[in-house]
Amino acid sequence: MEFISTEVLLLLIAAATLAGLVDAIAGGGGLIALPALLWAGVPPLQALATNKLQGSFGTATASWHYIRRGQIALKPMLWPVFWTFTGSASGTLAVQYLVSHWLEQIVPVLLIGFALYFLFSPRISDEDAHQRMHFGVFGFLIGFGVGFYDGFFGPGTGTFFAAAFVMLLGYNLRRATAGTKLLNFTSNIASLIFFALGGHVLWLVGLSMGAGQILGAWVGSHLVIKHGAALVRPVLVIVSIAVSLKLLLTE
């Protein structure tokens, strides 16, 4: 920790606050927090691990607020949570042995597709639609699949979860955002456990940034409850395109 000065740590906390705000609305907070950690001189593996720690505070805060406001029904989410945890843990273990380069080419295309969906689909609103999939099946296919992706690679996870909630469970965009935060939190915790067991987490940095995440997530989740699709839709589109550009430009 000697290489992180007080001034740099304060900047990391500020970055985490902004990341928590953006993430609570539409996901993509890692686009802000992870580059900030790398800029501060944190080695890549430790940056990934510490990002999971600080991000857990934001997703936990947003999830708790959404639960209190009745946007998340916990009982039907038990299977999605279980499978997301399992998938994320599996992905975190797999990334240590497999190459994720091919994902850098596929993910931008998927995210641009989802951005267009969020922009033009009439299903994206504050009204619920017809549920097309049982929660148990949703948990296995989406929870495990996207959870694995998050532990293995990560960018755009929030967009994938949100799109699945809307398209498969018929959630309105406010509820989809809430459900996404719960599964994001689950995935973060699962990945964090295995990173911590490997000794890769910078605890002081992560906990300090976590304080900023709590503040940002609290503000962001309140904005989602108040403004719904009018706020979430454009931010989701912007975040999806931003993640795509980041991946394409770092080829």
N, C-alpha and C positions, 0 to 999 in steps of 0.2 A: 504493500500500500504506500510505500514511501514515494513512489513516482507520481502519485496523484496529489497535487497541491490543493489547498483550500479553495482557491479561486476556480480551479478546474472542476472540483467537486460541486461547487455552487452552480456552475454552468450545466453540469450533468443533471442536477436536480431540476433546473429550469427546463431542460430538454425533456425530462421525464414528465414534468407537469403538462407540457404541451402534448406529449405523446399520449398521456392518459386521457386528455380531453378529446383528442382525435379518435383514439381507440374506442372510447365509450360510445361514440356516435356511429362510427363506420368501420372500425378496425384499422389496421395499418400503422399503429403506434410504433411498431418496430422499425418502420422506415425512418423514424426520428431518433429513437433511443439507441438502436444498435450502431448506426454511423457515429453517433456522439461518443459512444464507448470506444470505438475504434480510433476516432480522432484524438481521444484522450491518451492513446497509447496502450490500451488494453489489448493483449494478444487475442486473435480471433476466437479460439475455443473458449477462453475465459469470458470474452465479450458475449458470446452466445449464451453461456451459462448464466452470467450475471443479468443479461437481458431477460431471461426467463424469471429470475427472482424479482426484479423490479416490476416486470409486467404483471406478475401474479397479484401484486397489491392493487393495481388498477382494475383488473378484471374482477377481483373479489369485491372491491368497492362498488363497481357498477352493478354486479350481479345482486349484491345485497340490496341496493336501492331498487332495482327492478322487482325483486321478490317482494319487498315491502309495499310497492305500489301495485302489486297484483298483476304484473306483466309476465311472471313466470309461475307456472303450476309445477310444483316440484315432483309430485308423484309420477306423472307420465314421463318425466325427464330422467328417471332413475336408470333406465337401460341406455339411453344416449350418453349419459355421464359415464356409466361403467365402460361402455365400448370406446368412448373417446379416451379415457384414461389408458385402457389397454392398448389402443392404437398408438397413442403418443409415446408410451413407454417402449413399444416395439420399434417405432421409428427412430427414437433416440439411440437405441442399441444398434439398429441397422446402419445408421449413418456413419458409424465408426468403421464399417467394413465395406460399404458400397459407395459408388461414385454417383453424385447427384447432378452431374453436369447436364444430362439430358433434360432434367426438369426445367433448367434455365431456358430451354428453347420452347417447351410446351406450355408452361405456365403463363407467359405473357399473352399468348393467343387465347387461352381460356379466360383470362381476366378481362381482356378487351371484349370478348363475347358477352361476359356477364355485365360489363359496364353498359353495353348497348341494351341488354335486357332490362337493367334497372332504369335506363333512360326512357325506353319506349313502351315497355310492357304495361298494359292496363291493369295487370294484377298487382302492380306496385302501388299500394295505397294504404290508407288507414283502416280499411275494411278487410275482415277475414274472408277467405275463400274456401272452397271445398278441399277437405283433407284427402290426399291421394295415397297415403302410406301409413301403416300402423307404426306406432312409436318404437316397438321392438325391432322391426325391420329397418326403420330409419336409423336407429341406434347402431345396428350392426353395419349397415352399408355406409352411412354418412359419418356416424360417430367414429367408427374404427378407421374408415378410409381417410377422412380429413384429419383425424387425430394422428394417424401414422404419417401423413404428409407434413403436419406441423412439427412433429418430432424429428422428421428426416430432413426437411427443407425449410418450410415456414411461410415465405411471403405470400400474402393473399388469403391466408386461412380464414380470416373473418368474412371476406367476400364469399368464399365457398360455402361456409356455414349459413350465412344470411340467405344466399340464393336457394339453398336446399330447404330451409325453413319455409320460404315463400312458395316455392314450386311444389314441394312434396307434402308439406303439412298445412298449406293454405294460410299461414300466418300473415297478418298485416305487417308492415315494415317496422312498426314500433315493437311488436312482440318478437319479430324475427331478430331484431337487434338485441333484445333482452336475452333470448335463448342463446344467441351466438356468444354473448359475454360469459354465460354459465359454462358453455363447452370450451371456450377459450381458456377460462380459469382452470378447468379440469385438465386440459392439455398442458398448460403451463406447469401445473403442479407435478404432473407425471414426469415431464421432461426434467424439471428442476431436481427431482429426487435422484435421478440417475446421474445428472451432472454433478450434484453434491457428493454422491458416493464416489465419484471419480476425482473429487478435490478441485474442481474447476471454478467454483463460485467465489467471486470477490464479495464477501459478505458485507463489509462496511459500505462499499460503493453501492451495492444492490439495495441494501436497507435504506440508505440515504435517498437514493432515487425513488424508492418505494413511497417515501413521504410525499414526493411531488406527484407520483402517480395517483395517490389517494385523492389529492386535491383536484387534479385534472379530471379524473374519472367521476368524481362527485358532481362537478359542474357539467360535464358532458352528458351524464345520464339524466340530470334534471332538464337539460335542453331537449333531449330526445322525448321525454315524457310530455313536455310542453308543446313541442312543434311537430313531432311525428314525422310522417313521410316528407313533408315540405322541407325538413332539414336533412333527414337521413339520405334520401334519394340522391341529391346532388353531391353530398360528401362521399357517398359510396362510389359514385361514378368517378369523381376526382381521385380518390384513393386507389381505385382499381387501375386507372390509367397511369397514375404515378408509379405504382409497383411495377407495372408492365414496362414503362420507360426505363426504370432503374435496372431491371433485369436485362433489357435489350442493350442498354448503353454500357453495361459492364461486361459484355461478351468479350 
